Amino acid sequence: MPSLPNHSNRRQWLQAMGATALGSSLALPTWAQGGYPSKPIRLIVPLPAGGPADAAARIQAQALEKVLKQPVIVDNKPGGSYVVGMNAMAAAPADGYTLMALNVSMCSTQVTLGKLNLLKSLVPVSRMAETPAILVGSGKGPYKTVADLVAYGKANPGRLSYGVGGAGSAEHLLSVYMEQQAGFSSTVVPYKGAIDGVTGLVQGDIHYQVVPLPLAVQFIPKGIMRPLAVFSEKRLKEFPDVPTMAEAGVPMSPFTYWTGLAAAADTPPDIVQTLFKAIHEVNANPEVNAKLAGIGASVSSSESPQAFVKEISGDLERMAAAVKAGNIQLVQ
């Protein structure tokens, strides 16, 4: 049995033992909590299950699980023009365990309805995926190029018509922006969805439409649609003969149907950075690339969280300008 220290050293011995015990008690909770993440993560998708944006979110959520080594549970919260999902996000702690799957249509909803404030309510982390947008005309229509369309539109203001998947949608604002840049005017015809617009295009009810790549790939080879231009920075491998809008003579900033990831406002920067790095690791995975390609999308990562904020700000500014130029007034 070890002997106790003598009286002269007893005070130093007690102080040392006390410090050791205190250090152990402080270290224990930190060890128990571990680093982020240490429990399952909820990913709110403010859309119904089954759509393209939901499919992309699920593909990347599954890959994030492997990188973060925690379950990533997709929670669909559709309704209220994204308000239902945003309210669920606002009710969660800013600890990185509840995330939001963003999409470009949330920007159009913000500028048209004013129900959202993405950059105030959320901390954008990074883009995750994107799908190109294509301008198409009827396969049997007279317009074979963007120049044909613009020339007719200038000579006949308001005679051209185009379909959109809902008034104030991203396609609506993009079409108004295109008109503004090209210097002609058309009449918008709102539909419930893009497929309904395709029906209108086939029946001759409208003259042109902006559609996502998967829809174009489905209908262009059948002659139902005629591709006029793509809104991407470069030509698409799927349609190498179709020019970009810039090549077609309309100076426009590139546009894609992007999806991204965001955390709640006030989420600690180190957690945001952990998520940012995880997304880049996911998007470097060939299997993820292949799965996204299967639904007509591709990986797309921001250079930094700050760069993603800048990208969203740019979309909001362009869409707000389109709302003003087109005198778009929506009440909901």
N, C-alpha and C positions, 0 to 999 in steps of 0.2 A: 504494500500500500504506500503510495507516495506521501511524503510528509508535507504539511502545510508550510508556507513561507513564514519566516520569523516576523515579529511585530513590526520591525522597521521597513520590511518590504511588502507588508500585507496590503497597504493602501494601493501601491503600484500594481500589485497582482489583481486586486479587485477591479481597478480601473481598466486593466487590459482585458479581463474576462468580460466586463460589461460592454466594452467596445466591440469585442468579438460577437457577443450575443446580439447586440443592436445591429451590427452589420449583417448577421444571418437573417434577422427578422425583416430587414429592408430588402434583402436580395431575394427572399422567397417569393413575394408576389410578382416581381419582375420576371423571375424564372418561370412561374406558373403561367403568366400571360403569354410569354413568348413573343416572337416578332409577328408583324402583320404579313399575311392573314393567319389567324389561329382558329377560325371557325368558318362555317359556310357563308357564302356571299349571295345576296339576292340581286338579280339583274332585272329591273323593271323595263318591260317593253311596252310602250304606251299605244300598242296596236293589237288588233285581233291576231290570234295564232293562225299560221298558215300562209301569210303574205310573204313577198320577197324580203322585206326588211326583217321580219320575224325569223325567216329561214336563215338569213345571214347572221343574225344575232345568236341563234342556237348553234350554228356551226362554230362560231368563235368562242361562245361560252364553254362549249365542250373542250375546246383546245386550251382555254384559260385555266380550266380545272387542273390540267396536267402541269401547267407552268406554275400556278400558285399553290398546287397541292392541297386544294380545298374544293368542295363542291360549289359550283356556280349555278344557282337555281333560277331559271327564267320564269318570271312572273308577269303574265300579260295583264295590262291594266288599260284597256281601250275605253274610249268615250270622252265626251265633252271637249272635243277638239284638243286632245292631249292633256286636258286639265285633270282628269281622274288620275292619270299616271304621275303628273307633277305634284298633285296633292299627297299621293302616297310617298313620294320622294321627300316632300317637305316635312312629313311626320316622322321620318326616320332620323336617327342620330347621324352626325357628320363624322363617322368613324371608318368609312370605306367599306362597310359591310352591306350597304344598300347603294346600288349604282343605277344609272339610267342609260338606256340605249337611245341615243339621239338619232334624228334623221333630218334631212334638209327641209322636209315639209313642215317641221316645227318652226323653222324660220319664217316661212310664208304665213303660217297661222299667227305668229307673233305680230307681224307687220299689218295683217289685214283685220284681225279680231282684237288684238291688244290684250289677250288673256294670259300671255306668257311673258316672262322676262328671263330668257335662258342664261344670259351672262351674269345676272344678279342671283338667280336661284341655284345655279349650278357652277361647278368647277370643271370646265371641259378638260379631258385628259388627252384624247387623240382621236383622229379618224380611225376607222377600222376597215371599212370596205366601201366600194363605190360601183355604180352601174352607169354606163354612158347614156346620154340622152340624144335622140335622133329626130330630126325634122323630116316628116314624111308627107307625101301627097297621095292622092288616090292612084292606084295602079293604072286606072283608065282615064285619069284626068289629063288636062292639056299642059300642066306645068311639069317640065322635065328638069328644071334647075331652079335654084334660089333666085337667079336673075329673072327668070320668067315670072315667078311669083311676085317679086318686088315690082317689076315693071307694070304688071296688071294692077297691083295694089295702089301704086302711085297714080295711075291713070283713072282708076275707079275706086275712090275712097269709100271704105265701108262695104264694098260689094263682096270681098272675100270673107270667108268665115272659117273659124277653127274650133276644134273641140278641146275641152279640158275635163279632167276628172274632178269637177267641183269648182265653183267660183272661188277665187282667191287661193287656189292651189298653187304649188310650185310651177306646174306647167303653165298655168294662167299668167303668172307674173313673168315667167321666162318669155312667153310669147309676146307680152306687152313690151318687155325690154328689147326683144328682137325688132319689133315694129319701130320702136323709138330709134334704135341704132340704124335701121335700114331706111327710115323715112317714109313709111306707108302706114295705112290703118286698115283694120279688119274688124269683124264682128265676132264676139266670143259666144260659143254655144256650150253651156255647162252640161255635163253628163254625170251620172252617178259614179262612173269609173272609166278607166282607159279602154276597156273592151267595148263598152257602149259607144265610145267615140269611134272605135274602129268600124262598128256597124254603121254609124253615121257617115263615115268616110266612104265605105263601100256603096252605100245607097245614094251618095251624092249630096247628102244634106250639108256637109262641110267640105272645105277644100284642102285643109292641111291640119296636122296635129303633131305635137311633141310626144314621143313615146320612149319608154326605156328599152334598152337593147334586147332583153328577152322577148318582148312583144314584136320588135322589128324582125328578129331572127325567125320568129314563128310565121310572120305574114309576108315579108318581102319576097322570099323565094317562090311563094304561091302567086305572086303578081297582084296581091290585094293592096299592098302598099308600094310606093315608089320612094326610095331614099333620096333626099335632096341635100342634106348636110348633117354633120355631127357637131355637137356642141363641145366636144373634147379638144384638148390642145393639139393632139395628133390624130391622124386617120386611124380607123379601127382595123384590126386584122380580119375581122369578120366581113367588113365592107371596104376593102382597100381602094376602090375606085370612087368612093364617096368623099367629097371634100369636107374640110372643116368649115365652120361658119366664116372664119377669117379668110380662108382660101376662096370662099364663095363671095367675098366682097362685103361682108357684114362684120365690122369690128366689134367683137363681144368678148367679155371675159369668159373663160371656159366654165362649163357647168356640168356637174354630174349629180346623180342621185346618191349622195353619200350617207353613210351611217357612221356613228362614232360612239364614244364612251364618255360619260361624265359622272362625277361624284357630287355629293351635296356641298353646298356652299360651306366654307369654313373647314373643309376636310384638311387635315394636316398635310403640308407639302411633301413630306417624306412618303406618305401613303400614295399621294398622286403620282409621285415619281416611280414608286414600285409598280403601280398599275400601268404607267406609260411604258416602262421597260418590258413588262409582261406582254403588252400588246405587240410590241416590236418582235418579241420572240415568237409569239403566235403567228404573226404575219410572215415570218421567215420560214414557216413550216410548209414544205411542198404539199403535204396532204390537205392542209387548210386551203391553199391556193387551188388545188384540184377540185375540192368540194364547192368552193365559191364559184369557180368557172362553170360548174354544172348547173348553177342557177342564174348564169349570166352576169355574175359580179366578179370583182377582183379585189385583192387586198389593197389597202390604202392607209398608210401611216403618216401622221403629222411629224414634222421635224422636232417639235417640242409641244408641251401643253400650251405655252404662250403662242406658238404658231397656230394652233387649232383655234384659240380665241380669236386671233386675227382673221382666220378664214371665215369663222362664223360671223364676225363683225362685217366683213366684206359682203357676204351673202345678204345680211340684214340691210345693209346700206343700198345695195343694188335693188333688192326687192321693194324697199321703201320708196325708192325713186320710181320704180315701175308702178306702184300703187298711186303715186302722185300724178305721174304722166298719164295713166289710164283712167284717172278719176274713179278708182275702184272704191266703192263704199258698200261694206257688208254689215248687216245687222243680224246678230244671233244671240 
